[in-house]
Every structure is written in structure tokens, then in C-alpha cells.
Amino acid sequence: MRLAVLASGYGSNLQAILDAIERKEIDGRVEIVISDVEDAYALERARKHGIEGVYINPREYEKREDFDGVIAGLLQERQIDLVILAGYMRLLSPPFVKQFEGRIMNIHPSLLPAFPGLNGVKKALSYGVKVSGCTVHFVDEGLDTGPIILQEAVPVFDDDTEESLHERIHQVEHRLYPKAIQLFIEQKLRLEGRRCMRVEK
Ligand code: GAR
């Protein structure tokens, strides 16, 4: 399966995916990594693995749809089957979501529907929850609202800072995201309304 990763930052989830591919736990290949941030370390990680890493400057496009259109073009040229958002900090425009409907995944550092959007870890911590976690979900037109594929809880400790909690969440993300991607590749996910069920093939 031909995979594309969109990432805005450090790219530890991208790294976890690349490592899982190397261990043959994901039966696919990352064909391209695209970033909206020029010096995103995710691009560096891609290039280190001999994967095409492309920066696209959002400021060069007046409309979000135009920017997303350029990304869609690159993905189409490379016949991408699954678009993986890994710390990609932009909301995708409706035409993009429609074009890749059911083939876009995101990971979010909270137990959705709690604390969607930016700074999910910070919001959970300052709300005072005792349990947070992470969520892998399909992307729809909303903000972190698509059908949930996998979720796992992470405890919040009294002495946690945003950094320490995010670090613990990251550890779980790195396990959960490759697993969700492989389930998709094996066609073991079936949607019934909002519910994403696991089927054995
Ligand atoms: C991850 O924790 C991911 O869940 C979060 O950004 C981090 C990226 O880390 N995504 C969001 O907050 C999306 N709203 P990484 O660049 O090291 O993979």
C-alpha cells in the first residue's frame, strides 16, 4: 500500500511508522512526506530514509483549498492509498477530505471527543482530568470529529507537566498509530455510521 504522511513538526509518529515498516509490522511504503513548515524535523527524517520530503509554503496560497489542491495533486501523482496526518497542524479543506474520503487518518493526543484542536494535552491537564490518552481516527470535515479507530488511555499524575504527560502519550501513540494503519491495510476496519468496527478477514 502506498502511504503519504503530512507532518508539521518533530515527526516522532512518522518515525514510529517508518520503524514499524522496517520491522515489517506495516505492509506499506511511505512514498512522500509533506510539510507546511520548512524546517520541520519530519522532513529531515523522511530524507534520512530516502523518502521524498516536500515543503509547501501555505503563505503562497490565498485560499486553503488552493494549498490543499497542490497537496492533493502530489498525492494523486503518486497514487497514494492512505493519507496519514502525523502532527499536521492544519485543518483540511472539504474538497480535499471528499477526494480522499475514508482514506485519511489522524492521531490526536487526547481521548476524543474531549479536547479537540490545538494543545490537546495542555487543555486536558488544565481541565484537571485524571485520565487522558490518544485517539486514532478517520478524518472528516470537522475538527477531530471523524470515526474513532483506536483509543488508549494514559493516566495523569499530580506532578505532570504538559511535557511529561505528552511524553507518556507519545509512547502510546507510537504503538497505536502503526497498529491502526496496518488494520486499514489489512481491510480489517468497517464503518457502521460513526462506529468503526474491527472485522476478521
Ligand atoms: C502528537 O502528539 C499528535 O497527537 C499531535 O501532535 C503531536 C505530534 O508529534 N497532534 C495534534 O495535536 C493534532 N491536533 P510528532 O510530530 O512527534 O509526531
Boltz pocket constraint, residues with backbone or C-beta under 6 A from the ligand:
constraints:
  - pocket:
      binder: B
      contacts: [[A, 7], [A, 9], [A, 10], [A, 11], [A, 12], [A, 13], [A, 14], [A, 86], [A, 87], [A, 88], [A, 89], [A, 107], [A, 108], [A, 109], [A, 117], [A, 118], [A, 119], [A, 120], [A, 166], [A, 170], [A, 173]]
      max_distance: 6.0
